[in-house]
Amino acid sequence: LLLWLLYIIRDILLLFFIAVILSSLIDPWATWCQSKRIPRAIAVIVIYVLLIGAVSGAMVLVVPTIVDESQDLVKSIRGFSTDFDILTKIQESFLPSGDVVGKTLSEIIATVSSVFGGIFSLILVFVFTFYLVVEDEAITRWIRSLTPDGYQPFVVQMVNKMKKKLGAWLRGQLVLSLFIGVMVYLGLLVLGVDYALVIGLIAALMELVPYVGPVLSAVPAIFLAFTQTGDWVLPVTVAVMFWVIQVTENNLLVPRVMQRAVGINPIISILSILIGAKLAGIVGILIAIPLVTVLSVFIEEMRAVRSHEEVP
């Protein structure tokens, strides 16, 4: 019955888990403010205001350029596909009809929008996050009340460790996304590839998908470089640029930023991403690593308890 209930409210649980991840990011800042005698609620409100201001400023500065580049990009792709009759060949080879394509796309959009598309869901995530940060002590007391006396220190310690790992993962992921987005944008700008800002933004977003994302973000850049020149010199140069950026990230940033924060075996990470994609699509891909991080902390703590109990 409990599993059946969890399945029914899975969308709400997903939003709550996203809020837990965000609260893990904000909690250290709120704790620091609290040490300076600043209420945690004010700290969260300040972060929300700064976040809204940053997003609004970015939209004012960047969105017009992105819109213009996106419109030109669509026109270029249409012209290229018309010249080589690509769309017709793809449809004849792989797709039975346009109706099926439209139906499939509409189903994908409906699935994504059911979780992230509504304003209500976004507000709900922010409300959850606010109370998770502000009522940190109350939540700890609630956890203690549900736990037998002998296990309370262990459970509270495990929950705190999960929060720290989630916060470290999200901070590291934001750093990596920012690094990749800026480096791809500057690299394409130097190489003279059109739509550098759009591709840089795509690369930053795709960095949220480990292992697969960087490869997928390089494909449109290489394709656009080919349509721009018609030869393979620029596309190969772009591919080398992406390779250099990824090697730099994997050898310098990832070991320092992510390996210490998460410490999950790459095979387990890939399997978790595939399972997440199968169960929840794009959303499952995005939350696969943090969910496995939580499970890994739980398993580590349980192993530590068992090993301690086995010691005579």
Secondary structure, DSSP 8 states (H G I E B T S, - for coil): -HHHHHHHTHHHHHHHHHHHHHHHHHHHHHHHHHHTT--HHHHHHHHHHHHHHHHHHHHHHHHHHHHHHHHHHHHHHHHHHHHHTHHHHHHHHH-S-HHHHHHHHHHHHHHHIIIII-HHHHHHHHHHHHHHHHTHHHHHHHHHHHS-GGGHHHHHHHHHHHHHHHHHHHHHHHHHHHHHHHHHHHHHHHHT-SSHHHHHHHHHHHTTSTTHHHHHHHHHHHHHHHHHHSSSHHHHHHHHHHHHHHHHIIIIIHIIIIITTT---HHHHHHHHHHHHHHHHHHHHHHHHHHHHHHHHHHHHHHHHHHHHH--
